[in-house]
Amino acid sequence: MTKPRILFVCTFFGGRARIAELYAMQMAQEQVEAGRLGGLPLEVMSEENLSLSIDPLTTIFERYANNQVFDYVITLCNEASTEQCPVFRTSVDMVYGKDAEIRNWSVMDFITLQGLPVEKLEGAREIRDSIKDNVSEFLLEIL
């Protein structure tokens, strides 16, 4: 059986997608393949002794142009924010909708966090933990 190929995508700086990718790789222990920053995402992941890649981001259009194929494409976008989720998800569906199963997870972005630094950090932990829970449930379903 071939390993399921998963692409996690989000808007803005890619922190949520990179966190999901890292958790998927860690939890699945090489049973899946995932497509390969600064600030709060790095900080909350370092609390878990995990480090995120700071390599330049690759857009879904660049991946598609490079003939990268995936079994699942998961968007991490929050409808209640200013992310323009419908436009983003339509773009993802146009590019990968025929070849991959598209899943949509509603996850708040780190840049929307407000308040004192300690409040932002707590919000970032909640985002991280939400992503971790979603990844865990997803992997239980597909593996």
N, C-alpha and C positions, 0 to 999 in steps of 0.2 A: 504494500500500500504506500502511495506517495504521501509525503508530508503536505498538509494543507498550507497554502500560501496566503498570508494575511497582510493586508495593508491598512494601517490606521492613519487617518487623515483628519486634520483640523485646520481652523483658520488661524490667522495671525502668525505667531512665532513657532508653532509646532510642539510646544511643551506637552500638551495633553497626549498627542499621538506618540511622542517619544516615550512618555511614561507607560502608555499602554503596550507599546512594542517591547519595552524592557521587561515589563511584568510577564508578557506572553512568552518571551524567550526563557525567562527564569522558571516560570511555573510549568511550562510544557517540556522542559529539559530536552530540547532538540527534537521534539515531536512535530514542531511547526517551523515554518520559515516566515520571517517578517522582513519587510522592506527596511533597509538601514538608513549652548544657550545659557542662558544665564538667569540669575534671579531666583524667584521662589521655586520654580520646578526643580532646579538643581539642589536647592537647600533642603526641600522636603524629601527628595530622593536620597540625599546623603545621610539623612536620619535613618534610612533603611539600609545603609551601607551599599547603596547602588549608585552608579554614576551614569548620567545621561551623555550621549554623544553630543558634541558641539560642532560636528561637521555641518557644512552648509545644507540647508533643506533642499529637497527635490520635490517639485510640484507633481501633481497627478498627471498633468499634461506632459511633462518631461519623462515621467516613468512610462507613460503610454507610448510616447514617441520612440522610446528605447526598447519597445516591445516587451516590457515587463508585464507579466500576467499574474493574476491573483485569483484565488478561489473565493475569498471574502474581502470586501472593502468596507471598513467600519469608519463612519464619520463621527467625530466628537465635536458637537456644536450645541449651543444653548439658545433655544428659541426666545427666551426672555431677555436676551441681551441685544446688542447692536450688531451681531455677527452676520446678519443676512443669511440665516440658515437655509431658507428655501432656495435662494440663488446658488449657494454653495453646494447643496445636496443635488440640485438639478445638474450642475456641472459634473459632479462625481458620477451621477447616473448616466449622463451622456457619454462619458469616457469609458466607464467600466460596467455599465448596467447590463450589457448583453453577455458579458463573459464571467462576471463574478456575482456572488450574492451580496447585495448591499444591505448593511445594517446601520441603523442610526441610533447613536447613544446621545442623550441630552446631558452634556457635562459643561458646567460653567467654566469660563476661561479665567486664567490667573490675572489677566490685566483688569478684570472687572472688580477685583477685591479692593475694598476701601477701609479706611480706619487707621488706627495706630499700627506700627510694624508688628506687634504681637498679635493683633487681630487679623492682619493680613496673613501672617504665618499660620494661624489656626484655620483660616479659610482655605489656605493652600493645602493643609493637611487633609481637610475634608474632601477637596477635589482629588487629591492623590488616592485617598482611601476609596472614593467612589469609583475611580478608574480601576483600581485593583480588584474591587468586588465584581465589576462588570467583566473584566478579563477572566477572572476565575470562573464565573458562571458560564461564559462563552466557551471556554476551553472544556469544561465539563460536558457541555452539549456536543461539541464537535469531535472530541477525542474518545 
